Amino acid sequence: QVQLVESGGGSVQAGESLRLSCAASAYYAYTYSTYCMGWFRQAPGKEREGVAVSDYDGSTSYADSVKGRFTISRDNAKRTLDLQMNSLKPEDTAMYYCAAGRLGAHCSGSWHRGSRADFINWGQGTQVTVSS
């Protein structure tokens, strides 16, 4: 069963913005606020890399490559996770995935690895393409 669904991807020119959204299913109806939630991306021929995470204590972390340009946010009442992407660059082109950690577990110090031991549920992805 699909429990995380991403949307908002598309094709834009460098310097423009996009806002991605991830919707969690009723599986998380009573516990969404206790999960570490993150955004990851993967370009063709490259490894999947962490983009940003939102911990359930309100803290956030970002990859150096997107810090200052991207903002991750969550709405626990709506069970959604958003990624506001500003000043997009061609190197941001990738498939973007939403992922959820384990119940009651804080985001790992190595969250950027996107380990399946830390993030156990993944969405199907949404494509982001940035042209010069």
Contacts in CASP RR format, 6 or more apart in sequence:
PFRMAT RR
TARGET T0000
AUTHOR 0000-0000-0000
METHOD contacts of the structure
MODEL  1
QVQLVESGGGSVQAGESLRLSCAASAYYAYTYSTYCMGWFRQAPGKEREG
VAVSDYDGSTSYADSVKGRFTISRDNAKRTLDLQMNSLKPEDTAMYYCAA
GRLGAHCSGSWHRGSRADFINWGQGTQVTVSS
1 25 0 8 1.000
1 27 0 8 1.000
2 25 0 8 1.000
2 123 0 8 1.000
2 124 0 8 1.000
3 24 0 8 1.000
3 25 0 8 1.000
3 27 0 8 1.000
3 28 0 8 1.000
3 100 0 8 1.000
3 121 0 8 1.000
3 123 0 8 1.000
4 22 0 8 1.000
4 23 0 8 1.000
4 24 0 8 1.000
4 25 0 8 1.000
4 98 0 8 1.000
4 99 0 8 1.000
4 100 0 8 1.000
4 121 0 8 1.000
4 122 0 8 1.000
4 123 0 8 1.000
5 22 0 8 1.000
5 23 0 8 1.000
5 25 0 8 1.000
5 98 0 8 1.000
5 123 0 8 1.000
5 124 0 8 1.000
6 20 0 8 1.000
6 21 0 8 1.000
6 22 0 8 1.000
6 96 0 8 1.000
6 97 0 8 1.000
6 98 0 8 1.000
6 123 0 8 1.000
6 124 0 8 1.000
6 125 0 8 1.000
6 126 0 8 1.000
7 20 0 8 1.000
7 21 0 8 1.000
7 22 0 8 1.000
7 23 0 8 1.000
7 126 0 8 1.000
8 18 0 8 1.000
8 19 0 8 1.000
8 20 0 8 1.000
8 21 0 8 1.000
8 126 0 8 1.000
9 18 0 8 1.000
9 20 0 8 1.000
9 96 0 8 1.000
9 126 0 8 1.000
9 127 0 8 1.000
9 128 0 8 1.000
10 18 0 8 1.000
10 126 0 8 1.000
10 127 0 8 1.000
10 128 0 8 1.000
10 129 0 8 1.000
11 129 0 8 1.000
11 130 0 8 1.000
11 131 0 8 1.000
12 18 0 8 1.000
12 88 0 8 1.000
12 128 0 8 1.000
12 129 0 8 1.000
12 130 0 8 1.000
12 131 0 8 1.000
13 130 0 8 1.000
13 131 0 8 1.000
13 132 0 8 1.000
14 88 0 8 1.000
14 89 0 8 1.000
14 90 0 8 1.000
14 130 0 8 1.000
14 131 0 8 1.000
14 132 0 8 1.000
15 86 0 8 1.000
15 87 0 8 1.000
15 88 0 8 1.000
15 89 0 8 1.000
15 130 0 8 1.000
16 88 0 8 1.000
16 130 0 8 1.000
17 84 0 8 1.000
17 85 0 8 1.000
17 86 0 8 1.000
17 87 0 8 1.000
17 88 0 8 1.000
18 85 0 8 1.000
18 88 0 8 1.000
18 128 0 8 1.000
19 82 0 8 1.000
19 83 0 8 1.000
19 84 0 8 1.000
19 85 0 8 1.000
20 39 0 8 1.000
20 82 0 8 1.000
20 83 0 8 1.000
20 85 0 8 1.000
20 96 0 8 1.000
20 98 0 8 1.000
20 126 0 8 1.000
20 128 0 8 1.000
21 80 0 8 1.000
21 81 0 8 1.000
21 82 0 8 1.000
21 83 0 8 1.000
22 37 0 8 1.000
22 39 0 8 1.000
22 80 0 8 1.000
22 81 0 8 1.000
22 82 0 8 1.000
22 98 0 8 1.000
22 123 0 8 1.000
23 79 0 8 1.000
23 80 0 8 1.000
24 32 0 8 1.000
24 79 0 8 1.000
24 80 0 8 1.000
24 81 0 8 1.000
24 100 0 8 1.000
28 35 0 8 1.000
28 79 0 8 1.000
28 100 0 8 1.000
29 79 0 8 1.000
31 103 0 8 1.000
32 76 0 8 1.000
32 79 0 8 1.000
33 56 0 8 1.000
33 76 0 8 1.000
34 56 0 8 1.000
34 103 0 8 1.000
34 104 0 8 1.000
35 56 0 8 1.000
35 100 0 8 1.000
35 101 0 8 1.000
35 102 0 8 1.000
35 103 0 8 1.000
35 104 0 8 1.000
35 105 0 8 1.000
36 53 0 8 1.000
36 54 0 8 1.000
36 55 0 8 1.000
36 56 0 8 1.000
36 100 0 8 1.000
36 101 0 8 1.000
36 102 0 8 1.000
36 105 0 8 1.000
36 106 0 8 1.000
36 107 0 8 1.000
36 108 0 8 1.000
36 111 0 8 1.000
36 118 0 8 1.000
36 119 0 8 1.000
37 53 0 8 1.000
37 54 0 8 1.000
37 74 0 8 1.000
37 81 0 8 1.000
37 98 0 8 1.000
37 99 0 8 1.000
37 100 0 8 1.000
37 101 0 8 1.000
38 50 0 8 1.000
38 51 0 8 1.000
38 52 0 8 1.000
38 53 0 8 1.000
38 54 0 8 1.000
38 72 0 8 1.000
38 81 0 8 1.000
38 98 0 8 1.000
38 99 0 8 1.000
38 100 0 8 1.000
38 107 0 8 1.000
38 111 0 8 1.000
38 119 0 8 1.000
39 50 0 8 1.000
39 51 0 8 1.000
39 52 0 8 1.000
39 53 0 8 1.000
39 72 0 8 1.000
39 81 0 8 1.000
39 83 0 8 1.000
39 96 0 8 1.000
39 97 0 8 1.000
39 98 0 8 1.000
39 99 0 8 1.000
40 48 0 8 1.000
40 49 0 8 1.000
40 50 0 8 1.000
40 51 0 8 1.000
40 96 0 8 1.000
40 97 0 8 1.000
40 99 0 8 1.000
40 114 0 8 1.000
40 119 0 8 1.000
41 48 0 8 1.000
41 49 0 8 1.000
41 50 0 8 1.000
41 51 0 8 1.000
41 92 0 8 1.000
41 94 0 8 1.000
41 95 0 8 1.000
41 96 0 8 1.000
41 97 0 8 1.000
41 128 0 8 1.000
42 48 0 8 1.000
42 49 0 8 1.000
42 94 0 8 1.000
42 95 0 8 1.000
42 97 0 8 1.000
43 93 0 8 1.000
43 94 0 8 1.000
43 95 0 8 1.000
46 94 0 8 1.000
48 97 0 8 1.000
48 114 0 8 1.000
49 63 0 8 1.000
49 112 0 8 1.000
50 63 0 8 1.000
50 111 0 8 1.000
50 112 0 8 1.000
50 113 0 8 1.000
50 114 0 8 1.000
51 62 0 8 1.000
51 63 0 8 1.000
51 66 0 8 1.000
51 70 0 8 1.000
51 72 0 8 1.000
51 83 0 8 1.000
51 96 0 8 1.000
52 60 0 8 1.000
52 61 0 8 1.000
52 62 0 8 1.000
52 63 0 8 1.000
52 66 0 8 1.000
52 70 0 8 1.000
52 72 0 8 1.000
52 83 0 8 1.000
53 60 0 8 1.000
53 61 0 8 1.000
53 72 0 8 1.000
53 107 0 8 1.000
53 111 0 8 1.000
54 60 0 8 1.000
54 72 0 8 1.000
54 73 0 8 1.000
54 74 0 8 1.000
54 81 0 8 1.000
54 107 0 8 1.000
55 61 0 8 1.000
55 106 0 8 1.000
55 107 0 8 1.000
56 104 0 8 1.000
56 106 0 8 1.000
57 106 0 8 1.000
59 107 0 8 1.000
60 72 0 8 1.000
61 107 0 8 1.000
61 111 0 8 1.000
62 68 0 8 1.000
62 70 0 8 1.000
62 72 0 8 1.000
63 112 0 8 1.000
65 91 0 8 1.000
66 85 0 8 1.000
66 92 0 8 1.000
69 85 0 8 1.000
69 86 0 8 1.000
69 87 0 8 1.000
69 88 0 8 1.000
70 83 0 8 1.000
70 84 0 8 1.000
70 85 0 8 1.000
70 86 0 8 1.000
71 83 0 8 1.000
71 84 0 8 1.000
71 86 0 8 1.000
72 81 0 8 1.000
72 82 0 8 1.000
72 83 0 8 1.000
72 84 0 8 1.000
73 81 0 8 1.000
73 82 0 8 1.000
73 84 0 8 1.000
74 80 0 8 1.000
74 81 0 8 1.000
74 82 0 8 1.000
75 82 0 8 1.000
81 98 0 8 1.000
83 96 0 8 1.000
85 92 0 8 1.000
85 128 0 8 1.000
88 128 0 8 1.000
88 130 0 8 1.000
89 130 0 8 1.000
90 130 0 8 1.000
90 131 0 8 1.000
90 132 0 8 1.000
91 130 0 8 1.000
92 128 0 8 1.000
92 130 0 8 1.000
93 128 0 8 1.000
93 129 0 8 1.000
93 130 0 8 1.000
94 127 0 8 1.000
94 128 0 8 1.000
95 125 0 8 1.000
95 126 0 8 1.000
95 127 0 8 1.000
95 128 0 8 1.000
96 125 0 8 1.000
96 126 0 8 1.000
96 127 0 8 1.000
96 128 0 8 1.000
97 122 0 8 1.000
97 123 0 8 1.000
97 124 0 8 1.000
97 125 0 8 1.000
98 122 0 8 1.000
98 123 0 8 1.000
98 125 0 8 1.000
99 114 0 8 1.000
99 119 0 8 1.000
99 121 0 8 1.000
99 122 0 8 1.000
99 123 0 8 1.000
100 119 0 8 1.000
100 120 0 8 1.000
100 121 0 8 1.000
100 122 0 8 1.000
101 107 0 8 1.000
101 118 0 8 1.000
101 119 0 8 1.000
101 120 0 8 1.000
101 121 0 8 1.000
102 118 0 8 1.000
102 120 0 8 1.000
105 118 0 8 1.000
107 118 0 8 1.000
108 115 0 8 1.000
108 118 0 8 1.000
110 118 0 8 1.000
111 118 0 8 1.000
END
